[in-house]
Amino acid sequence: MNAFNTLGLKLNIKDWDKTNQLPFYILNDFTIQKATINDISCLSLTPHEGLPNLTALKKQINVIKNVEDLPVFLNLDSISNFRKQNLLENKIAFILKDKMVYLPFMTTLITDEQCEENKKIEKLTLASQLLFIWILHQDTDKFYISEALETISVSNMTLTRAYRQLCATKLFEEHKDGRKIYLTTHFNKLDLFYKMKEYLQSPIQKQGYILKFNLSDDMVLSAESALSQYTFINPPKLKTYAIDKANSKQINLQKDYYSVEEQVELQIWNYNPLLFSRDKKNIDKISLIISSLGNTDERLEIEIEQLLESIFNKEGA
């Protein structure tokens, strides 16, 4: 589908003679040209690489419009579903090749729902993954998004993006109860976990070794050291701990392992390992399992599968 042809739009682009009035950082991010769409004059912004974050993008557009007060649109070759939704929500005009045209200043939106960008499901963002883990811990079949804020400290906008990304997997459905939004799924939690597995990312940002005398109260048992408490895995001689990246700034990780008597392994997680913990002393089983995904130890994989079945079929998360 050629969106411009379908809409009967004609786009002409030429050089803009006012680029020298813009700050250098904007010219570093975009090629800016004068455009005419049918009889409407506007400015085309083609990013040199990725788009800046939303706050920076809005500020840059305002600076450009202060030089010449014309409608502005982004001229894009590709965009993720996540970023596309972000632009739509904030009424930022864009043209995605010939697949999608969003020009609110012309009241124009046309899209090919079968385009590659709409088919692609990415790895979950951190907020989406935290929301998913939160859902697995709930003893209900209706997951009210607003209630997740009590556990997951993110903005309403971030949480909105998170649940929409979960819906994009086609494993969840969105509903409304008055003004409250909730999700449902047709799958039991064990099946849901396995179907979502390909979208999950390890919470471990980096790992290394520290001396035992540098252990602190912020560090909790992780990996096989923690899994051995719930499975038949023997605890390893070298203990592994985890800590939130927010509390790791003063930690100097060592790359080399040389002494089980003097060292422990330390994982830096991108969220608090105790976020979903009930006793606030041990990492919750679900987060622990996700942090161990991708392990090539067949023995460990079997134990994890059995632990998952016990969580969702007997004990509860």
C-alpha positions as CSV (number, residue, x, y, z in Angstrom):
1,M,0.0,0.0,0.0
2,N,1.3,3.5,-0.9
3,A,-0.3,5.7,1.7
4,F,0.3,8.9,-0.2
5,N,-1.3,7.6,-3.3
6,T,-4.2,6.3,-1.4
7,L,-4.8,9.7,0.2
8,G,-4.1,11.6,-3.0
9,L,-1.2,13.4,-1.3
10,K,1.7,14.9,-3.1
11,L,5.0,15.6,-1.2
12,N,7.6,18.0,-2.5
13,I,10.8,18.5,-0.5
14,K,13.6,21.1,-1.0
15,D,16.4,22.7,1.0
16,W,15.4,24.9,4.0
17,D,17.2,28.2,4.0
18,K,17.0,28.8,7.8
19,T,19.1,25.8,9.1
20,N,21.9,28.2,10.0
21,Q,19.6,29.7,12.7
22,L,19.4,26.4,14.5
23,P,21.7,25.2,17.3
24,F,24.3,22.7,16.3
25,Y,22.9,19.8,18.5
26,I,19.6,19.8,16.4
27,L,21.5,19.7,13.2
28,N,23.5,16.8,14.6
29,D,20.2,14.9,15.1
30,F,18.3,15.8,12.0
31,T,18.4,16.8,8.4
32,I,15.7,19.6,8.1
33,Q,14.1,20.4,4.8
34,K,11.2,22.5,3.6
35,A,8.3,20.4,2.4
36,T,4.9,20.9,0.8
37,I,2.2,18.4,1.1
38,N,-0.4,19.4,-1.4
39,D,-0.8,23.1,-0.7
40,I,0.4,23.0,3.0
41,S,3.9,24.1,3.8
42,C,5.7,22.3,6.6
43,L,9.1,21.1,7.7
44,S,10.5,17.6,7.3
45,L,12.9,16.2,10.0
46,T,14.9,13.2,9.0
47,P,16.8,11.6,11.9
48,H,20.4,10.8,11.3
49,E,20.3,7.9,13.6
50,G,17.7,7.0,16.3
51,L,15.2,9.5,17.6
52,P,16.0,11.4,20.8
53,N,13.8,10.8,23.8
54,L,10.3,12.3,23.9
55,T,11.2,15.3,26.1
56,A,14.2,16.2,24.0
57,L,12.3,15.7,20.8
58,K,9.5,18.1,21.9
59,K,12.0,20.7,22.9
60,Q,13.8,20.5,19.5
61,I,10.6,20.8,17.6
62,N,9.7,23.9,19.6
63,V,13.1,25.4,18.8
64,I,12.6,24.7,15.1
65,K,9.1,26.2,15.1
66,N,10.4,29.3,16.8
67,V,12.6,29.9,13.7
68,E,9.7,29.3,11.3
69,D,6.3,28.6,12.6
70,L,5.3,25.7,10.3
71,P,3.9,22.2,11.0
72,V,6.7,19.7,11.6
73,F,6.7,16.0,10.7
74,L,9.3,13.2,11.2
75,N,10.4,11.5,8.0
76,L,11.2,7.9,9.1
77,D,12.5,4.8,7.4
78,S,11.5,2.5,10.4
79,I,10.1,2.7,13.8
80,S,9.2,0.3,16.6
81,N,5.6,-0.3,17.6
82,F,6.5,1.1,21.0
83,R,7.9,4.4,19.6
84,K,5.1,4.7,17.0
85,Q,2.5,4.6,19.8
86,N,4.5,7.1,21.7
87,L,4.4,9.6,18.8
88,L,0.7,9.0,18.2
89,E,-0.2,9.6,21.8
90,N,1.7,12.9,21.8
91,K,0.3,14.0,18.4
92,I,3.8,14.2,16.8
93,A,3.4,14.0,13.0
94,F,5.4,11.5,11.1
95,I,5.6,9.7,7.7
96,L,6.8,6.1,7.8
97,K,8.0,5.4,4.2
98,D,4.8,4.7,2.3
99,K,3.4,2.5,5.0
100,M,1.9,5.0,7.4
101,V,1.1,8.7,7.4
102,Y,0.2,10.5,10.5
103,L,-0.4,14.2,9.9
104,P,-2.6,15.7,12.6
105,F,-2.2,19.2,11.1
106,M,-4.1,17.7,8.1
107,T,-6.3,15.4,10.1
108,T,-4.7,12.5,8.3
109,L,-3.9,9.0,9.5
110,I,-3.5,6.0,7.2
111,T,-1.7,2.8,8.0
112,D,-1.0,-0.6,6.6
113,E,-1.7,-2.9,9.5
114,Q,0.2,-5.7,7.9
115,C,3.5,-3.8,7.7
116,E,6.6,-5.3,9.2
117,E,6.8,-2.9,12.0
118,N,3.4,-3.8,13.3
119,K,4.1,-7.5,13.1
120,K,7.3,-7.3,15.1
121,I,7.2,-8.1,18.8
122,E,10.3,-7.0,20.6
123,K,11.8,-8.2,23.8
124,L,9.9,-6.8,26.8
125,T,11.1,-3.5,28.2
126,L,12.0,-3.5,31.9
127,A,8.6,-2.0,32.9
128,S,6.7,-4.5,30.8
129,Q,8.7,-7.4,32.3
130,L,8.0,-6.1,35.8
131,L,4.3,-5.8,35.0
132,F,4.4,-9.4,33.7
133,I,6.1,-10.7,36.9
134,W,3.6,-8.7,38.9
135,I,0.7,-10.4,37.0
136,L,2.2,-13.9,37.7
137,H,2.1,-13.1,41.4
138,Q,-1.6,-12.1,41.5
139,D,-4.2,-14.5,42.7
140,T,-7.0,-13.3,40.3
141,D,-8.0,-13.5,36.7
142,K,-8.4,-9.7,36.3
143,F,-5.2,-7.7,36.4
144,Y,-6.0,-4.1,37.2
145,I,-3.2,-1.9,35.9
146,S,-3.5,0.8,38.5
147,E,-3.0,-1.7,41.3
148,A,0.5,-2.6,39.8
149,L,1.7,0.9,40.7
150,E,1.7,-0.1,44.4
151,T,4.6,-2.4,43.6
152,I,6.1,-1.1,40.4
153,S,7.3,2.5,40.9
154,V,7.0,3.9,37.4
155,S,5.0,6.7,35.8
156,N,1.4,6.2,34.5
157,M,2.6,6.8,31.0
158,T,5.4,4.1,31.4
159,L,2.9,1.7,32.8
160,T,0.5,2.4,30.0
161,R,3.2,1.5,27.5
162,A,4.1,-1.6,29.5
163,Y,0.6,-3.1,29.4
164,R,0.2,-2.2,25.7
165,Q,3.4,-4.1,24.9
166,L,2.0,-7.1,26.8
167,C,-1.2,-6.9,24.7
168,A,1.0,-6.7,21.6
169,T,2.1,-10.3,22.3
170,K,-1.5,-11.4,21.7
171,L,-1.4,-13.3,25.0
172,F,-3.4,-10.6,26.9
173,E,-6.6,-8.7,26.3
174,E,-7.4,-5.2,27.4
175,H,-10.7,-4.4,29.1
176,K,-12.2,-1.4,30.9
177,D,-14.2,-1.3,34.2
178,G,-15.4,2.3,34.2
179,R,-12.1,4.3,33.9
180,K,-10.0,1.4,35.2
181,I,-8.1,-0.7,32.8
182,Y,-7.5,-4.4,33.4
183,L,-6.0,-7.3,31.5
184,T,-7.1,-10.9,31.1
185,T,-5.5,-14.0,29.5
186,H,-6.9,-17.2,28.3
187,F,-3.9,-19.2,29.5
188,N,-3.0,-20.6,32.8
189,K,0.1,-19.1,34.4
190,L,2.4,-22.0,33.6
191,D,1.5,-22.0,29.9
192,L,1.6,-18.2,30.0
193,F,5.1,-18.2,31.3
194,Y,6.4,-20.5,28.6
195,K,4.6,-18.6,25.9
196,M,6.2,-15.3,27.2
197,K,9.6,-16.9,27.7
198,E,10.9,-15.7,24.3
199,Y,10.2,-12.1,25.2
200,L,11.8,-12.1,28.6
201,Q,15.3,-10.7,29.4
202,S,17.6,-11.4,32.2
203,P,17.5,-8.8,35.0
204,I,21.3,-9.2,35.3
205,Q,23.0,-6.1,34.0
206,K,26.5,-7.3,34.8
207,Q,28.3,-9.6,37.1
208,G,31.7,-10.3,38.6
209,Y,33.4,-11.0,41.9
210,I,33.9,-9.2,45.2
211,L,35.7,-10.0,48.4
212,K,33.6,-11.6,51.1
213,F,34.3,-8.8,53.6
214,N,32.6,-6.4,51.1
215,L,29.3,-8.2,51.4
216,S,26.5,-5.9,52.6
217,D,22.8,-6.2,53.7
218,D,21.7,-5.0,50.2
219,M,23.1,-8.2,48.7
220,V,20.9,-11.3,48.7
221,L,21.5,-14.9,47.6
222,S,20.9,-15.5,43.9
223,A,21.5,-18.0,41.0
224,E,22.1,-21.6,42.1
225,S,22.9,-20.4,45.6
226,A,19.3,-19.4,46.0
227,L,17.8,-22.0,43.7
228,S,19.3,-24.8,45.9
229,Q,16.9,-23.7,48.6
230,Y,13.9,-24.8,46.5
231,T,15.3,-27.6,44.4
232,F,17.5,-30.7,44.6
233,I,20.5,-28.7,43.2
234,N,23.4,-28.8,45.6
235,P,24.5,-25.3,46.7
236,P,27.7,-24.3,44.9
237,K,30.9,-23.8,46.8
238,L,31.2,-20.3,45.3
239,K,28.1,-18.3,46.5
240,T,26.3,-15.9,44.3
241,Y,24.6,-12.7,45.4
242,A,22.5,-10.1,43.7
243,I,22.1,-6.3,44.3
244,D,20.0,-3.6,42.8
245,K,22.0,-1.4,40.4
246,A,20.8,1.6,42.4
247,N,22.9,0.4,45.3
248,S,25.9,-0.7,43.3
249,K,27.6,2.6,42.4
250,Q,30.4,2.2,45.0
251,I,31.0,-1.5,44.1
252,N,34.2,-2.4,42.3
253,L,33.6,-5.7,40.5
254,Q,36.6,-7.9,39.9
255,K,36.8,-9.8,36.6
256,D,38.9,-12.6,37.9
257,Y,38.0,-15.5,40.1
258,Y,40.8,-16.9,42.2
259,S,39.6,-18.0,45.7
260,V,36.4,-19.6,46.9
261,E,37.6,-18.8,50.5
262,E,38.0,-15.0,49.8
263,Q,35.5,-14.2,47.0
264,V,31.8,-14.4,46.1
265,E,30.1,-13.8,42.8
266,L,27.9,-10.7,42.5
267,Q,25.1,-9.9,40.0
268,I,24.1,-6.3,39.4
269,W,20.3,-6.4,38.7
270,N,18.5,-3.7,36.8
271,Y,15.8,-3.6,39.5
272,N,15.6,-4.5,43.2
273,P,15.9,-8.3,43.5
274,L,13.5,-8.1,46.5
275,L,10.9,-6.1,44.6
276,F,8.4,-9.0,44.6
277,S,9.7,-10.8,47.7
278,R,7.1,-11.5,50.4
279,D,9.6,-11.9,53.2
280,K,12.0,-9.2,51.9
281,K,14.9,-11.5,52.5
282,N,14.8,-13.8,49.5
283,I,14.4,-13.2,45.8
284,D,11.0,-14.3,44.6
285,K,11.1,-17.6,42.7
286,I,9.8,-16.2,39.5
287,S,12.4,-13.4,39.2
288,L,15.0,-16.0,40.3
289,I,14.0,-18.3,37.5
290,I,14.0,-15.6,34.9
291,S,17.5,-14.6,35.9
292,S,18.6,-18.2,35.2
293,L,17.0,-18.5,31.8
294,G,19.5,-19.4,29.1
295,N,21.6,-21.6,31.3
296,T,22.9,-24.5,29.3
297,D,23.1,-26.8,32.3
298,E,20.5,-29.5,31.5
299,R,20.3,-30.6,35.1
300,L,19.5,-27.0,36.1
301,E,16.8,-26.7,33.4
302,I,15.0,-29.8,34.6
303,E,15.0,-28.5,38.2
304,I,13.7,-25.1,37.0
305,E,10.9,-26.8,35.1
306,Q,9.9,-28.7,38.2
307,L,10.0,-25.5,40.3
308,L,7.8,-23.7,37.8
309,E,5.2,-26.5,38.0
310,S,5.3,-26.4,41.8
311,I,4.9,-22.6,41.8
312,F,1.9,-22.4,39.5
313,N,0.2,-25.7,40.2
314,K,0.6,-26.1,44.0
315,E,2.3,-23.4,46.0
316,G,1.2,-20.2,44.2
317,A,3.7,-17.6,43.1
